[in-house]
């Protein structure tokens, strides 16, 4: 039985699509490709891929519409690869359910790394018992049963809000979380000065867990979009 991950490539630029497909083949992935959004939705239903690589600028329907339709019934990881650099469009795609976003041109090494992260995250949430009690990465340990955070076995004291943010980042480790998503999860609604509050709490959290907050190894900023917790 072939257990290699199965990836759907949705890209209307043939040279780019061929380049991605060739790179996936070299890495041992199975794949199927299309240049149409409607067909991508149908292929997702029929082939149930392990991951989707999706361009936003498709000839029939917009990539964001593809995300919306797929998210009605599937949690398959979706990585956006698009020439759109507008932050609002990135945020919209992520808020609709995309797991990651790469702006063209991109290096194939970075794409493959993002694929590996997304696949690991997908496997982790599929197995409900895996990482349910303890999360570990690069010396950082979060014990959810004890609500305890340590760095290299040294206890880190977090405020209740800081811990909630940390736990949320751990739950979606490797995935970009938009400001609005974090705010909605922590405070319940994006109103008032929660955006500024998030920045303050995130700065405080980084000071506690990063040796050098200016060069973080755990929490990365996606400028204008949100934050990502390291996954490996």
Secondary structure as UniProt FT lines:
FT   STRAND          6..10
FT   HELIX           14..26
FT   TURN            27..28
FT   STRAND          30..34
FT   HELIX           37..47
FT   STRAND          51..54
FT   HELIX           63..70
FT   TURN            71..73
FT   STRAND          77..82
FT   HELIX           87..96
FT   STRAND          100..103
FT   HELIX           108..126
FT   TURN            128..131
FT   STRAND          134..137
FT   TURN            138..139
FT   STRAND          140..143
FT   TURN            144..147
FT   STRAND          148..151
FT   TURN            152..153
FT   STRAND          154..156
FT   HELIX           160..171
FT   TURN            172..174
FT   STRAND          177..178
FT   HELIX           179..187
FT   TURN            192..193
FT   HELIX           194..209
FT   HELIX           213..215
FT   STRAND          219..222
FT   TURN            223..225
FT   STRAND          226..229
//
